[in-house]
């Protein structure tokens, strides 16, 4: 499944997003693959969903 969500500015050189569509517990890969110029600069992280709580290395 591929979901496209726009990042919102959060602080200097930082962005955040909110997504409430997780329907199963598990690990989800999050990939950011475009900078402001539209050039691919992939960054990947993982979010772990345990019931209704999120855990991971994202803010």
HELIX and SHEET records of a PDB file:
SHEET    1   A 2 UNK A   8  UNK A  11  0                                        
SHEET    2   A 2 UNK A  14  UNK A  16 -1                                        
SHEET    1   B 3 UNK A  26  UNK A  32  0                                        
SHEET    2   B 3 UNK A  43  UNK A  50 -1                                        
SHEET    3   B 3 UNK A  53  UNK A  56 -1                                        
END                                                                             
